[in-house]
Amino acid sequence: MLPALPAHAQDLIVREARSVNEAGGRHAIVGTAENRSGRMLQTATVMFNLYGEHGTIIGSAIDETHDLPPDGRWTFHARAWTLFADFGLARIRTVPAAR
C-alpha cells in the first residue's frame, strides 16, 4: 500500500502500483485501487508525479474510472508520455454518485 493520504482521499486506497514497459518503448504505472467509501463512486481518479533521474518532476500519469461500487477494486493503467526514473502518488480524486 502507498503512503497514507489525507482523510478525504482515503475513499479510494491504492493497494499496489508498479511501472511497466509497454510496446513501442512507452511506460505506464499499473496497479489496484479499492473503493473504501461505503458508497458508489461516480468517478475515481489516480494521478502520479513522474520524476527524472535528478529528482525533479518531469510529467504525470493519470487514469480514471466510473461507477466504482463500494468495496470494488479497480485495476488502473496510467500511461506515461515521457520516460521517468521514479514515480510517486500525487493525488486521488473521487466523486460520489448522486443519490
Phi and psi restraints in degrees (value plus and minus 20) as a CYANA .aco file:
   2 LEU   PHI     -99.6   -59.6
   2 LEU   PSI     146.1   186.1
   3 PRO   PHI     -73.0   -33.0
   3 PRO   PSI     132.7   172.7
   4 ALA   PHI     -81.6   -41.6
   4 ALA   PSI     124.9   164.9
   5 LEU   PHI    -136.8   -96.8
   5 LEU   PSI     148.2   188.2
   6 PRO   PHI     -74.5   -34.5
   6 PRO   PSI     134.0   174.0
   7 ALA   PHI     -73.0   -33.0
   7 ALA   PSI     -60.0   -20.0
   8 HIS   PHI     -85.5   -45.5
   8 HIS   PSI     -41.1    -1.1
   9 ALA   PHI    -112.2   -72.2
   9 ALA   PSI     -24.0    16.0
  10 GLN   PHI    -107.0   -67.0
  10 GLN   PSI     -11.0    29.0
  11 ASP   PHI     -83.4   -43.4
  11 ASP   PSI     -51.2   -11.2
  12 LEU   PHI    -141.9  -101.9
  12 LEU   PSI     100.4   140.4
  13 ILE   PHI    -127.8   -87.8
  13 ILE   PSI     106.4   146.4
  14 VAL   PHI    -103.9   -63.9
  14 VAL   PSI      93.5   133.5
  15 ARG   PHI     -99.9   -59.9
  15 ARG   PSI     -58.0   -18.0
  16 GLU   PHI    -179.6  -139.6
  16 GLU   PSI     133.0   173.0
  17 ALA   PHI    -172.3  -132.3
  17 ALA   PSI     120.4   160.4
  18 ARG   PHI    -168.6  -128.6
  18 ARG   PSI     136.3   176.3
  19 SER   PHI    -111.4   -71.4
  19 SER   PSI     124.8   164.8
  20 VAL   PHI    -153.4  -113.4
  20 VAL   PSI     130.9   170.9
  21 ASN   PHI    -111.4   -71.4
  21 ASN   PSI     114.7   154.7
  22 GLU   PHI    -131.7   -91.7
  22 GLU   PSI     149.6   189.6
  23 ALA   PHI     -77.7   -37.7
  23 ALA   PSI     126.2   166.2
  24 GLY   PHI      60.3   100.3
  24 GLY   PSI      -9.1    30.9
  25 GLY   PHI      60.8   100.8
  25 GLY   PSI     -14.6    25.4
  26 ARG   PHI     -99.3   -59.3
  26 ARG   PSI     144.2   184.2
  27 HIS   PHI    -148.7  -108.7
  27 HIS   PSI     138.8   178.8
  28 ALA   PHI    -169.5  -129.5
  28 ALA   PSI     141.5   181.5
  29 ILE   PHI    -130.4   -90.4
  29 ILE   PSI     102.2   142.2
  30 VAL   PHI    -141.1  -101.1
  30 VAL   PSI     132.0   172.0
  31 GLY   PHI     157.5   197.5
  31 GLY   PSI    -185.2  -145.2
  32 THR   PHI    -147.1  -107.1
  32 THR   PSI     116.5   156.5
  33 ALA   PHI    -145.0  -105.0
  33 ALA   PSI     132.7   172.7
  34 GLU   PHI    -149.6  -109.6
  34 GLU   PSI     114.6   154.6
  35 ASN   PHI    -100.2   -60.2
  35 ASN   PSI      89.4   129.4
  36 ARG   PHI    -127.8   -87.8
  36 ARG   PSI      -5.2    34.8
  37 SER   PHI     -97.8   -57.8
  37 SER   PSI     -40.9    -0.9
  38 GLY   PHI      63.6   103.6
  38 GLY   PSI     -14.6    25.4
  39 ARG   PHI    -165.3  -125.3
  39 ARG   PSI     143.8   183.8
  40 MET   PHI     -84.0   -44.0
  40 MET   PSI     115.8   155.8
  41 LEU   PHI    -123.1   -83.1
  41 LEU   PSI      98.7   138.7
  42 GLN   PHI     -83.3   -43.3
  42 GLN   PSI     -63.4   -23.4
  43 THR   PHI    -159.5  -119.5
  43 THR   PSI     117.4   157.4
  44 ALA   PHI    -153.1  -113.1
  44 ALA   PSI     111.4   151.4
  45 THR   PHI    -149.8  -109.8
  45 THR   PSI     117.5   157.5
  46 VAL   PHI    -138.2   -98.2
  46 VAL   PSI     120.6   160.6
  47 MET   PHI    -153.1  -113.1
  47 MET   PSI     112.8   152.8
  48 PHE   PHI    -136.3   -96.3
  48 PHE   PSI     114.3   154.3
  49 ASN   PHI    -100.1   -60.1
  49 ASN   PSI     120.6   160.6
  50 LEU   PHI    -129.1   -89.1
  50 LEU   PSI     114.9   154.9
  51 TYR   PHI    -136.3   -96.3
  51 TYR   PSI     120.7   160.7
  52 GLY   PHI    -100.9   -60.9
  52 GLY   PSI     159.8   199.8
  53 GLU   PHI     -85.5   -45.5
  53 GLU   PSI     -37.5     2.5
  54 HIS   PHI    -118.3   -78.3
  54 HIS   PSI     -12.5    27.5
  55 GLY   PHI      67.2   107.2
  55 GLY   PSI     -13.5    26.5
  56 THR   PHI    -112.0   -72.0
  56 THR   PSI     129.3   169.3
  57 ILE   PHI     -90.7   -50.7
  57 ILE   PSI     107.1   147.1
  58 ILE   PHI    -138.7   -98.7
  58 ILE   PSI     -19.1    20.9
  59 GLY   PHI     147.6   187.6
  59 GLY   PSI    -189.4  -149.4
  60 SER   PHI    -167.4  -127.4
  60 SER   PSI     141.5   181.5
  61 ALA   PHI    -151.1  -111.1
  61 ALA   PSI     111.2   151.2
  62 ILE   PHI    -152.5  -112.5
  62 ILE   PSI     123.4   163.4
  63 ASP   PHI    -161.6  -121.6
  63 ASP   PSI     137.8   177.8
  64 GLU   PHI    -165.0  -125.0
  64 GLU   PSI     127.0   167.0
  65 THR   PHI    -154.4  -114.4
  65 THR   PSI     145.9   185.9
  66 HIS   PHI    -149.4  -109.4
  66 HIS   PSI     130.2   170.2
  67 ASP   PHI      36.2    76.2
  67 ASP   PSI      33.6    73.6
  68 LEU   PHI    -107.1   -67.1
  68 LEU   PSI      95.7   135.7
  69 PRO   PHI     -92.2   -52.2
  69 PRO   PSI     143.3   183.3
  70 PRO   PHI     -75.2   -35.2
  70 PRO   PSI     116.1   156.1
  71 ASP   PHI      44.5    84.5
  71 ASP   PSI     -12.4    27.6
  72 GLY   PHI     -93.3   -53.3
  72 GLY   PSI     127.9   167.9
  73 ARG   PHI    -129.2   -89.2
  73 ARG   PSI     124.8   164.8
  74 TRP   PHI    -148.2  -108.2
  74 TRP   PSI     108.2   148.2
  75 THR   PHI    -113.7   -73.7
  75 THR   PSI      86.6   126.6
  76 PHE   PHI    -110.5   -70.5
  76 PHE   PSI     138.7   178.7
  77 HIS   PHI    -164.2  -124.2
  77 HIS   PSI      71.9   111.9
  78 ALA   PHI    -116.6   -76.6
  78 ALA   PSI      87.0   127.0
  79 ARG   PHI     -94.1   -54.1
  79 ARG   PSI     120.3   160.3
  80 ALA   PHI    -126.7   -86.7
  80 ALA   PSI     112.2   152.2
  81 TRP   PHI    -117.0   -77.0
  81 TRP   PSI     -10.6    29.4
  82 THR   PHI    -164.1  -124.1
  82 THR   PSI     135.9   175.9
  83 LEU   PHI     -93.7   -53.7
  83 LEU   PSI     124.6   164.6
  84 PHE   PHI    -162.0  -122.0
  84 PHE   PSI     135.9   175.9
  85 ALA   PHI    -114.1   -74.1
  85 ALA   PSI     -49.9    -9.9
  86 ASP   PHI    -174.1  -134.1
  86 ASP   PSI     148.7   188.7
  87 PHE   PHI    -165.8  -125.8
  87 PHE   PSI     137.8   177.8
  88 GLY   PHI    -165.4  -125.4
  88 GLY   PSI     124.6   164.6
  89 LEU   PHI     -84.9   -44.9
  89 LEU   PSI     102.8   142.8
  90 ALA   PHI    -119.6   -79.6
  90 ALA   PSI     -60.7   -20.7
  91 ARG   PHI    -180.7  -140.7
  91 ARG   PSI     124.0   164.0
  92 ILE   PHI    -142.3  -102.3
  92 ILE   PSI     113.7   153.7
  93 ARG   PHI    -149.7  -109.7
  93 ARG   PSI     113.7   153.7
  94 THR   PHI    -150.7  -110.7
  94 THR   PSI     127.7   167.7
  95 VAL   PHI    -147.5  -107.5
  95 VAL   PSI      92.5   132.5
  96 PRO   PHI     -83.7   -43.7
  96 PRO   PSI     129.1   169.1
  97 ALA   PHI     -89.5   -49.5
  97 ALA   PSI     125.4   165.4
  98 ALA   PHI     -85.8   -45.8
  98 ALA   PSI     124.7   164.7
